């Protein structure tokens, strides 16, 4: 957990630095520290704006790309390369900062191409990945609650499932009402369309989730999953209409007096915190991407298990006890030297080399290379979010994050795509029953 938090903090710091590089405010402060003796320029040009943001995020992306390559194939902490993931923080931070400095010696033309094409493609991949994981989370949450209810006949878990479903639907309809009241006035056709489409699709997916045909092929489908998807997509829609420009007088939040600078700063920090949290969660949720760890055990066929009366699963703790017992018996019989028990004791201690417990000797908890690849995509998303359609000349000391029509439409379309992915997850067992074991 500490490792993942550390990488999230680095992404957060990098994102905040990128945001500060949008305007000359930070550079002017640095120049004032030198009593205006030293003018900060980059190859004779300004060190802020589109290219500066792309440089900073490219540096962190390159850092994660290098780690992704170096950690390919690491299955457990027994692999010496695992220390690159969980340790050497001093050298890694120095390398990251060296990459940042290095990017300012790369010609601007490279970052113009990188930012307009490659970073944009990576950003879209990151958004799509987040939507897939959202749908997976919705199904996982509902199935977890249903499993508790079926196995333990738990009234508490039944209450949790029903209460959370009702709560999320209530929040969805409440946000929809608020949007219609404050953001859908006459002349706000874009907002009216986005809010109405979201409401209609919300009702459609809820109906589909409880349709008899869907229930026949997937009995675990229901309103619990659709409620989670609905509340997230409604939130995306509300975020879109509340962050759009106010050139058509459709966003009263921007017209609020006396709060512009504070709201911009708080909004930027909250956005960066959300991105860091989402990235860390997505990077470690390997099950949704099919990246199972090496801890999995192969199961016997049901017929073979029944024939031989064998158990087809085995807890890891029992396995270690059986191994230790077998080693002791072998040492007593003279088949193995006595130091074999010492090796076993070292394995049982399983420390991480820093005095802490190593819980990845049997297998990593997540795919290290995939973890860094997702962080690479996150740097592309941060760079694109900060620079797409930003008016740098009129940004003031601090540029608002995501307050563009481009960012609003990305959120609106993302909500539609999430609805589509969820709908397909309901229809897929019906259209391809042989691929699903419900």
C-alpha positions in Angstrom: 0.0 0.0 0.0 2.8 2.4 0.9 4.4 1.9 -2.6 1.1 2.7 -4.4 0.6 5.8 -2.2 4.1 7.0 -3.0 3.6 6.7 -6.7 0.2 8.5 -6.4 1.9 11.3 -4.5 4.5 11.7 -7.2 1.7 11.9 -9.8 -0.1 14.4 -7.7 3.0 16.6 -7.3 3.8 16.3 -11.0 0.2 17.3 -11.9 0.2 20.4 -9.7 3.6 21.5 -11.1 2.1 21.0 -14.6 -0.9 23.2 -13.7 1.4 25.9 -12.3 3.4 25.8 -15.6 0.3 26.8 -17.5 0.8 30.5 -16.6 3.9 32.6 -15.9 2.9 33.1 -12.2 5.3 30.4 -10.8 8.2 31.5 -13.0 7.7 35.2 -12.0 7.8 34.1 -8.3 11.1 32.3 -9.0 12.5 35.3 -10.8 11.5 37.5 -7.8 13.5 35.2 -5.5 16.6 36.2 -7.5 15.7 39.9 -7.1 14.7 39.8 -10.8 18.4 39.4 -11.7 17.8 36.2 -13.6 15.3 35.9 -16.4 14.0 32.3 -16.8 13.7 31.3 -20.5 13.8 28.0 -22.4 16.0 28.2 -25.5 15.1 31.9 -25.7 11.4 31.2 -25.4 8.8 31.2 -22.6 8.9 28.4 -20.1 5.2 28.1 -19.6 2.1 27.2 -21.5 1.3 24.2 -23.7 4.8 23.0 -24.4 5.9 23.3 -20.7 3.0 21.2 -19.5 3.8 18.6 -22.1 7.4 18.5 -21.1 6.7 17.9 -17.4 4.2 15.2 -18.0 6.3 13.5 -20.7 9.1 13.3 -18.1 7.0 11.4 -15.6 5.5 9.3 -18.4 9.0 8.3 -19.6 9.9 7.4 -16.0 6.9 5.0 -15.7 7.6 3.6 -19.2 11.2 2.8 -18.1 9.9 1.0 -15.0 7.3 -0.8 -16.9 10.0 -2.3 -19.2 12.4 -3.1 -16.4 9.6 -4.9 -14.4 8.3 -7.0 -17.2 7.7 -10.6 -16.0 8.1 -10.0 -12.2 5.9 -12.5 -10.5 6.9 -12.2 -6.9 9.3 -10.3 -4.6 11.7 -13.2 -4.9 12.7 -11.6 -8.2 15.5 -9.2 -7.6 13.9 -6.6 -9.9 10.9 -6.3 -7.5 13.1 -4.0 -5.4 12.8 -1.4 -8.2 9.1 -1.2 -7.6 9.1 -1.1 -3.8 12.4 0.6 -2.9 15.2 2.9 -4.1 13.0 5.9 -3.7 15.9 8.4 -3.5 17.4 7.4 -6.8 14.0 7.1 -8.5 13.0 10.6 -7.5 16.4 11.9 -8.7 15.9 10.2 -12.0 12.3 11.6 -12.3 13.6 15.2 -11.7 16.5 14.6 -14.1 14.0 13.6 -16.8 12.1 16.8 -16.1 15.2 18.9 -16.6 16.2 16.8 -19.7 12.9 17.5 -21.5 13.6 21.3 -21.5 16.5 20.6 -23.8 14.3 18.8 -26.3 13.0 21.1 -29.2 9.5 22.4 -28.9 8.5 20.8 -32.3 8.6 17.3 -30.7 6.2 18.3 -27.9 3.8 20.0 -30.4 3.4 16.6 -32.1 3.5 14.6 -28.9 0.8 16.7 -27.2 -1.6 16.9 -30.2 -1.5 13.3 -31.2 0.2 10.8 -28.9 -0.8 12.3 -25.5 -4.3 12.8 -26.8 -4.5 9.1 -27.8 -3.1 8.0 -24.4 -5.6 10.3 -22.6 -8.6 8.6 -24.5 -7.2 5.2 -23.5 -7.0 6.2 -19.9 -10.6 7.5 -19.9 -11.9 4.3 -21.6 -10.0 2.1 -19.1 -11.6 4.0 -16.2 -15.0 3.4 -17.6 -14.4 -0.4 -18.0 -13.2 -0.6 -14.4 -16.3 1.3 -13.3 -18.6 -1.3 -14.9 -16.5 -4.1 -13.4 -16.7 -2.4 -10.0 -20.5 -2.2 -10.3 -20.8 -5.9 -11.0 -18.2 -6.9 -8.4 -20.0 -4.9 -5.7 -23.4 -6.4 -6.4 -22.0 -10.0 -6.7 -20.1 -9.5 -3.4 -23.3 -8.4 -1.6 -25.4 -11.2 -3.1 -22.7 -13.8 -2.1 -22.9 -12.6 1.5 -26.7 -12.8 1.4 -26.8 -16.2 -0.1 -24.1 -17.8 2.1 -25.0 -16.3 5.4 -28.7 -15.2 4.9 -27.5 -11.9 6.2 -30.1 -9.2 6.8 -27.4 -6.7 7.3 -25.9 -7.2 3.8 -29.4 -7.3 2.3 -30.0 -3.9 3.9 -26.6 -2.6 2.6 -27.5 -3.8 -0.9 -31.0 -2.3 -0.9 -30.0 0.8 0.9 -27.0 1.6 -1.4 -29.2 1.0 -4.5 -31.9 3.3 -3.3 -29.3 5.9 -2.2 -27.5 5.9 -5.5 -30.8 6.3 -7.5 -31.9 9.1 -5.1 -28.6 10.9 -5.7 -29.0 10.4 -9.5 -32.4 11.9 -9.6 -31.5 14.7 -7.2 -28.5 15.7 -9.3 -30.8 15.6 -12.4 -33.3 18.0 -10.8 -30.5 20.4 -9.7 -29.1 20.4 -13.3 -32.5 21.2 -14.7 -33.0 24.0 -12.3 -29.6 25.8 -12.5 -28.0 24.7 -15.8 -30.9 24.2 -18.3 -32.3 27.6 -18.8 -33.7 28.8 -22.1 -30.9 29.1 -24.6 -28.8 26.3 -23.0 -29.5 23.7 -25.7 -26.3 21.7 -25.0 -27.1 21.3 -21.3 -30.7 20.5 -21.9 -29.8 17.8 -24.4 -27.0 16.3 -22.2 -29.2 16.2 -19.1 -32.2 14.7 -20.9 -30.2 12.1 -22.7 -28.6 11.0 -19.4 -32.0 10.7 -17.7 -33.5 8.7 -20.6 -30.6 6.3 -20.8 -30.6 5.9 -17.0 -34.2 4.7 -17.2 -33.4 2.4 -20.1 -30.5 0.6 -18.5 -32.5 0.2 -15.3 -35.3 -1.4 -17.2 -32.9 -3.7 -19.2 -31.2 -4.9 -16.0 -34.4 -6.4 -14.6 -35.8 -7.7 -17.9 -36.8 -11.4 -17.7 -34.5 -12.4 -20.5 -31.5 -10.7 -18.9 -32.4 -12.3 -15.5 -32.6 -15.7 -17.2 -29.1 -15.6 -18.5 -27.6 -13.6 -15.7 -29.5 -13.9 -12.4 -27.0 -11.7 -10.6 -27.8 -8.7 -12.8 -30.1 -6.1 -11.3 -30.7 -2.6 -10.1 -27.7 -2.5 -7.8 -25.3 -2.4 -10.7 -27.3 0.0 -12.8 -27.6 2.3 -9.8 -23.8 2.6 -9.5 -23.4 3.2 -13.2 -26.3 5.7 -13.2 -25.0 7.8 -10.3 -21.5 8.0 -11.8 -22.7 8.9 -15.2 -25.1 11.5 -13.8 -22.2 12.9 -11.8 -20.1 13.1 -15.0 -22.9 15.0 -16.7 -23.3 17.4 -13.8 -19.6 17.9 -13.7 -19.7 18.7 -17.5 -22.4 21.3 -17.3 -21.0 22.9 -14.1 -17.5 23.3 -15.6 -18.4 24.6 -19.1 -17.6 28.2 -20.1 -20.3 30.8 -19.3 -20.4 32.5 -22.7 -24.1 31.6 -23.1 -24.9 32.3 -19.5 -25.6 28.7 -18.7 -23.2 28.3 -15.8 -24.1 30.3 -12.7 -21.2 28.9 -10.8 -18.7 30.9 -12.8 -20.7 34.1 -12.2 -20.4 33.7 -8.4 -18.7 36.8 -7.2 -15.6 36.9 -5.0 -14.8 33.2 -5.4 -13.1 32.9 -8.7 -9.4 32.5 -7.6 -10.3 30.3 -4.7 -12.6 28.1 -6.7 -10.0 27.7 -9.5 -7.3 26.7 -7.0 -9.6 24.3 -5.0 -11.0 22.9 -8.2 -7.5 22.2 -9.6 -6.3 20.5 -6.5 -9.5 18.3 -6.2 -9.1 17.4 -9.8 -5.5 16.3 -9.4 -6.3 14.3 -6.2 -9.1 12.6 -8.0 -6.9 11.7 -10.9 -4.2 10.3 -8.6 -6.7 8.2 -6.7 -8.4 6.9 -9.8 -5.1 6.1 -11.4 -3.8 4.2 -8.4 -7.0 2.2 -8.1 -7.2 1.4 -11.8 -3.5 0.4 -11.9 -3.9 -2.2 -9.1 -7.3 -3.6 -10.2 -5.7 -6.1 -12.4 -8.6 -8.7 -12.3 -10.7 -6.5 -14.6 -7.9 -6.6 -17.1 -7.2 -10.3 -16.8 -3.8 -9.9 -15.1 -4.1 -12.7 -12.5 -1.1 -13.1 -10.2 1.0 -16.2 -9.8 -0.9 -17.1 -6.6 -3.7 -18.9 -8.5 -4.0 -22.6 -8.1 -5.1 -24.9 -10.8 -8.3 -26.8 -10.1 -9.1 -30.4 -10.7 -12.0 -31.2 -13.0 -15.2 -31.7 -11.1 -15.6 -35.3 -12.3 -12.0 -36.2 -11.3 -12.5 -34.5 -7.9 -15.7 -36.4 -7.3 -14.2 -39.7 -8.4 -11.1 -39.5 -6.1 -12.8 -37.6 -3.3 -10.2 -34.8 -3.5 -10.5 -31.1 -2.5 -9.8 -28.9 -5.5 -8.6 -25.8 -3.5 -5.9 -25.4 -0.9 -5.3 -22.5 1.4 -1.9 -21.0 1.2 -1.3 -21.3 5.0 -2.0 -25.1 4.9 0.3 -25.4 2.0 3.2 -23.7 4.0 2.5 -26.0 7.0 2.6 -29.1 4.8 5.8 -28.0 3.2 7.4 -27.3 6.6 6.3 -30.7 7.9 7.7 -32.4 4.8 11.0 -30.7 5.3 11.2 -31.7 9.0 10.5 -35.3 8.1 13.1 -35.3 5.4 15.7 -33.8 7.7 14.9 -36.4 10.4 15.2 -39.2 7.8 18.6 -37.9 6.7 17.5 -37.1 3.2 18.2 -33.3 3.6 20.8 -31.4 5.6 19.7 -29.6 8.7 20.2 -26.1 7.2 17.2 -26.8 4.9 15.1 -25.9 8.0 17.0 -22.6 8.2 16.0 -21.8 4.6 12.4 -22.5 5.5 12.5 -20.2 8.5 13.9 -17.4 6.3 11.0 -17.9 3.9 8.5 -17.9 6.8 9.9 -14.6 8.0 9.3 -13.1 4.6 10.6 -9.6 5.3 10.9 -7.0 2.7 14.5 -6.0 3.5 13.4 -2.9 5.4 12.1 -4.5 8.6 8.5 -4.9 7.3 6.5 -7.9 6.3 6.8 -9.0 2.7 3.4 -10.2 1.5 4.4 -10.7 -2.1 6.8 -13.6 -1.9 4.2 -16.0 -3.1 3.1 -13.6 -5.9 2.7 -9.9 -6.6 -0.6 -8.3 -5.6 -0.8 -6.6 -9.0 1.0 -6.5 -12.3 3.9 -4.2 -11.9 4.3 -3.4 -15.6 0.6 -2.8 -16.1 0.7 -0.5 -13.0 3.3 1.7 -14.6 1.6 1.6 -18.1 -1.6 3.0 -16.6 0.4 5.7 -14.8 1.9 6.5 -18.2 -1.6 6.9 -19.6 -2.5 9.1 -16.6 0.3 11.6 -17.4 -1.2 11.8 -21.0 -4.6 12.5 -19.5 -3.3 15.2 -17.2 -1.4 16.9 -20.0 -4.4 16.8 -22.4 -6.8 18.0 -19.7 -4.7 21.0 -18.8 -3.8 22.1 -22.4 -6.8 21.3 -24.6 -8.5 24.5 -25.8 -7.1 26.6 -23.0 -6.9 30.4 -23.5 -3.4 30.9 -22.1 -3.3 34.7 -22.8 -6.4 35.4 -20.6 -5.8 32.7 -17.9 -4.6 35.1 -15.3 -2.3 33.9 -12.5 -4.1 30.5 -12.3 -5.7 28.6 -15.2 -9.0 26.9 -14.5 -8.7 23.1 -15.0 -11.2 21.5 -17.3 -13.3 24.6 -17.8 -13.6 24.2 -21.6 -16.2 22.8 -23.9 -13.8 20.1 -24.9 -13.5 18.9 -21.3 -17.3 19.1 -20.9 -18.0 17.0 -24.0 -15.4 14.4 -23.0 -17.3 13.9 -19.7 -20.7 13.8 -21.5 -19.5 11.3 -24.1 -17.7 9.3 -21.4 -21.0 8.9 -19.6 -22.6 7.6 -22.8 -19.8 5.2 -23.4 -20.1 3.9 -19.8 -23.8 3.3 -20.3 -22.9 1.4 -23.5 -20.3 -0.8 -21.9 -22.7 -1.6 -19.0 -25.5 -2.4 -21.5 -23.2 -4.7 -23.4 -22.2 -6.5 -20.1 -25.9 -7.2 -19.7 -26.6 -8.3 -23.3 -23.4 -10.3 -23.8 -24.5 -13.4 -21.8 -27.7 -13.5 -23.9 -26.0 -13.2 -27.2 -23.0 -15.5 -26.3 -24.3 -17.8 -23.6 -21.5 -20.4 -24.2 -18.9 -17.9 -23.0 -20.5 -17.1 -19.7 -21.0 -19.6 -16.9 -24.1 -18.2 -15.2 
